[in-house]
């Protein structure tokens, strides 16, 4: 009886210690999860700002201005050709100099 | 241990106890029995109460799980929420148009502010647009512990305020709506209020369809972005060209709409002067109303597209000849052509030369009931709404008599919003079926779409309208030759509508419009460009007709947006239709 009692007490103490260890680990993990969630939230907020900044930088108004400075104009039929007509410059009005050229005869 | 002591005490007590008097034993036994009964009753009562309590708790749990949990949660959260987390709004290709960002907002605790004047003055030094008197008044009330001073500061501004080191000022992180493309598509996007709640346009739509979460603090929405049908690049190109046209033709306002004629997807919707979604007050300025949806206008001769379609549906052909030599006398009115032909005209010529007399005769031939029913069928007389809000109701003639039948045939007497007109013109171009204009992208497959199609005009009528619209641009006699874009096979119809004023129509104040579609051999997009009160310029030789301003504006826009929409300008195919 005494041995059983002692064993029970020992078992109880071991269980209590194990429980405490598990509890401690759980709390530690919870703290880790909370810290990671906080980091995720912060990163998400940073991503939101970066997305907005990227969209702002890629706004057509800015890209269009840079494209014009590089001499780019909308696609024009004189830039395309078929198998039977390999030289578009001979067919059309020649080199595209401006957006007005791209509009063509009906453009003004 | 206590049990053992009790037993020992009992034994000791027994050993030294004096014998009880006679009858005492029975009384004691009876008392003991009565006490045992009372104890049992108390135990049963306690157990009963606990069972009842457990039953109550279980019952409550079952009730909560059975009843609508969402509603319970909402009713608890809503009053506590300080802001609304909104999903991003992106264009058809996923480019960001609006999104939430976390920004600091400045508040004060007046009770711990030491010097009100110093605080107000120093704040004005770093936030120049702040109202000093309002701030001073707000922080003077020492009974308050929380007063907003400025919501939505930039990080740089927040740092400057922080550097002031004033006690009683603090920051709270809040969600603010950012529009990285500025005023692009401002009318469509709408705006949000100070708590990030949608109040107009697509922003309001997000609230209506419950895509917005009430949150406490600054938690971003986890919902998928809302994808619009708009194309940022096309929208910008249209806005840019329209702004140029506004200056070039000295117009008061301008609007343009580009819609996919096959499914109603609106690719670009522009109304100038535009609005900035961040400056919500701009939406209430009369000059900045969204002319595409919030105004109704008599759009003039572009209505002849409907009249000719009606005549074709009634059995006429493009070759049917109508005698337009004399002015048309209806009731007490006389309808004349600006440039009388002096000979009978075919239905095709009535369209190409934009003859009011011919158009009136075609409408009278069809009859007022048939005309009204036809316009009703096209959706031109009913209510219309898109995700961005309801569209202004058409203004119908008070009485639809003979003269109204004639004037409506060439676009006077019936005022509609440009968006509703574009939606109604789609069946005349796409093969005859109605489409509902929309700003939010859908994921229908082709089969579903074909099942939902409602045919309102015959495919043959639509084919002939396409032919004549192309002829009007590519031919020698049409009014829309300045809208031609080499390789694009664009077709269209001009409309110059005098604006009604005091005492009648004003000759010098017009709305110039050009209804177009491209490419006409396989139409994909319909476009309506309108210039409000353009002035004569050197380029137009002082004239204000649509063929000289709206048509070339259409050409400029089309030449820019066609490549963006995937059209490679092909070799010249002028005879795309069998005319």
Interface residues (C-beta under 8 A of the other chain):
Chain A: X41 X44 X45 X48 X49 X51 X52 X53 X54 X55 X56 X58 X59 X60 X61 X64 X74 X75 X76 X77 X79 X80 X82 X85 X99 X102 X103 X104 X105 X106 X107 X108
Chain B: X88 X95 X96 X97 X99 X100 X101 X102 X178 X180 X181 X182 X184 X218 X219 X220 X232 X233 X236 X237 X240 X473 X481 X482 X483 X484 X485 X486 X487 X539 X551 X552 X555 X556 X559 X560 X562 X563 X564 X568 X569 X570 X571 X572
